[in-house]
Amino acid sequence: MADPREEHPTITEIAADWADRADELSPPERRELSDWLARSPEHARAFATMRRLLCDPALFDAAQSAIPAAPGADTPDAPPLTAMRPARPA
């Protein structure tokens, strides 16, 4: 039997998906996001929370400390995780 949560994602899950892809959306996807945000203040709050979390440097620091060092991970072809950290919002 399928997990009902997989069939009906929560607002938080939807917001997390939008927030994760926000910087790479096509114009039609941007309109879709805008429509979804306008449907409910709860959508807008969840999206803002997810964006804030995804841009939090502490998230990247925690991920970096949780990833075991792999052989060759310090080569020039493999930048440290902190190099992928998005700029902190002003």
N, C-alpha and C positions, 0 to 999 in steps of 0.2 A: 504494500500500500504506500502511495506517495505521501510524503510529508506535506501537510496543508500549507505550511509556511513557505515551501518552495513554489507553490501555485499562486500564493497571494503575498508578495513581498510587503513588508511593513513600510511605513512612511520613512523611517530611519534608513532602511535598506535602499529604498529608491533614492533618497537624498544622498546617501553615501556614493551610490553609483554615479549620479549627476556630478557630485563634487569631485569625484576622482577623474572624471572626463572633462570637466568644465573648460579647461584650457585648450582642448582639442576638438571642440564641437563645430560641426558644419553650421552654416546659416539656418537650415531647416531644424537642426537639433537645438540650436539656440532659441528658436521660436517655440519649440516644444517645451524646453525648459522654462521659458518665460511663462507660457500658458500654465504649466504645472505649478509654478510658484504663485501665480495669480489666483489659482483655485482655492487656496487656503492659507491663512496665516501660519498654520502648523507646518505646511510644506516649507514656507520661507524660513521659519525658525530652524527646522531640521537641516535644511540646506546650509544655512549660515553656520550652524554648529559643526557640521561635517567639514566645511571648508576651513573653519578655524582649527579643527583637530588635524586635518591633513597638512596644514601649513605650520603646525607647531614643531619647532626644532626638537623638542623632547621626544617626539615620536621617532624621528630619525636616529637620535642618540640611542634610544632603547632598542631599535631594530639593529643598529650596528653592534651593540654589545651582545645581542642575542644570537647573532650569526657567527658560527665558529669560523676561525680563519681557515681558508681553503688554500691548498698549495698553489702558489702562483698568484694569489689574490693581490699581492702588492706590486704586480707588474704594471707598466705604464698603460697596458690595454684594459686594466681593471681599476677604474678610479674608486677611491674610497666612497662609501655610502654617503658621507657628509658632502661630497662634491655634487651629489644629486639633490641635495636639500633645496627646496624652493626658497626664494627670498622671503624674508619675514614681512608681513604686511605692515605698512606705515601707519 
